[in-house]
């Protein structure tokens, strides 16, 4: 039996994430590398291999990588015979964007704030741990009031390797101790435990500036990994917060 489905597409700097929804439930998630050299044939094959059993009848796309947005829309439209909706930053997210330049806020950050506001008590902070680590903050009044952007874990590893002559490139993995007994373990400690300390410290400072305790939600590809290293655990760990937010936008637009 072929089921009608909704496809949501989150185009990030590292990966393109495809989510399939049926009856308000996220049933499948697929990822491929976010590579500007991938052509339409690549994405057609990827979609055909992973979503061939579904009758997708609507699609929404959000992107922070403009160079590949159009080709992915073209591919989705061709494969599923539809007209995909590209979500723009000027979309009405039903909240005031109280920052100096609202148009400069990444669409993924607005989606996260929008969906978190819908699901969790205010005020709140969404910590998205992916290519970069971002904090998105919604006030008690329900306004998006800004946040924090810091390098992601893999970005730190790549920077240490590319900007030095002797430090090796390593893979991100479990970090057991702060004191590294090798160069590789020392890098791992600095990146993993250093990021955990930075996140914890910044959350404490944000709470002081808000003047009340916020609900803290973690999302992003590395949220489960990093949650193990924070002394004060996140209130919620929601890896698919962005995909769910995209679905809610499409459902209610």
Secondary structure, DSSP 8 states (H G I E B T S, - for coil): --EEEEEEEEE-SSEEEEEEEETTEEEEEEEEE--TT--HHHHHHHHHHHHTTEEEEEEEEEES-HHHHHHHHHHHHHHHTS--EE--TTS--SS-B-SS-GGGS-HHHHHHHHHHHHHS-SSEEEEEESSEEEEEEE-TTS-EEEEEEEE-HHHHHHHHHHTSSS-----------SS-SSHHHHHHIIIIIHHHHHHHHHHHHHHHHHTS--EEEEESTTHHHHHTT-SS--SEE-TTHHHHHHHHHHHH-
